[in-house]
Amino acid sequence: MTIAVIRFGGSNCDRDAVQALESIGVDAELVWHEDGLPAEVEGIVLPGGFSYGDYLRAGAMAARSPIMDEVRAAADDGTPVLGICNGAQIGSESSLTPGAFTTNESARFQCEHVHLRVENADTPWTAAYEEGDVIELPIAHGEGRFEVDDDRLEQLEADDRIVFRYCDAEGNVTPEANPNGSKHSVAGVTGDRGDHVAVLMPHPERATLEDLGNTDGAGVLEGFRA
Ligand SMILES: NC(=O)CC[C@H](N)C(=O)O
């Protein structure tokens, strides 16, 4: 199985994603966006970083790279796609997933560890966990506040499309445990094409290697094996 980790100008978590995937035994390769998707790709990661310097809006310019037409077509065909942080912003900017990620309530770049509650364990990205599990992952973003109109959010909730919510260490979803002001504390959501497409703002690839002292994120990447 080969997972394509797409590198845009300014991506900076692309090699971390490859290393994290390989650490759990999933083959991964870096793909420069101008080169297009390799023929035999079995999964796609949109990695974190600062594509195009976050100009206009984070993810807005990468979303307009021609490779994103190929990513959408692959997603239509059932290829798993995971967007992480800047990749989540690219995912929402390219209509793979609903809503938008916009400037943190603090108006600052935030780099910290957060707790997440698994809201729906019935997706490839959360099947390694139980519903209600609390995991810890790092965040590092300036534009991570999930925003979506009320009607759409109600529908996402009704359809069980919220995969992770920010919470405290005990799993309580509170305003204090919401690091960026995301609506309904949403940290990750599945795509309109099905739950084989998902994005999340926290970084599972930074919490997968034993050496980093936290492997809570490995289960998310296990989704490529599902
Ligand atoms: N770590 C990242 O992927 C950063 C995302 C984006 N550049 C932001 O600051 O919001």
The ligand as an SDF file (V2000), in Angstrom:
LIG
                    3D

 10  9  0  0  0  0  0  0  0  0999 V2000
    0.8650   23.3240   11.4660 N   0  0  0  0  0  0  0  0  0  0  0  0
    0.1920   23.7490   10.4310 C   0  0  0  0  0  0  0  0  0  0  0  0
   -0.1360   22.9840    9.5280 O   0  0  0  0  0  0  0  0  0  0  0  0
   -0.0790   25.2390   10.3670 C   0  0  0  0  0  0  0  0  0  0  0  0
   -1.3490   25.5440    9.6580 C   0  0  0  0  0  0  0  0  0  0  0  0
   -1.4780   26.9840    9.1920 C   0  0  0  0  0  0  0  0  0  0  0  0
   -0.2910   27.4370    8.5700 N   0  0  0  0  0  0  0  0  0  0  0  0
   -1.9220   27.8620   10.3380 C   0  0  0  0  0  0  0  0  0  0  0  0
   -1.1150   28.5030   10.9750 O   0  0  0  0  0  0  0  0  0  0  0  0
   -3.0870   27.9030   10.6340 O   0  0  0  0  0  0  0  0  0  0  0  0
  1  2  1  0
  2  3  2  0
  2  4  1  0
  4  5  1  0
  5  6  1  0
  6  7  1  0
  6  8  1  0
  8  9  2  0
  8 10  1  0
M  END
$$$$
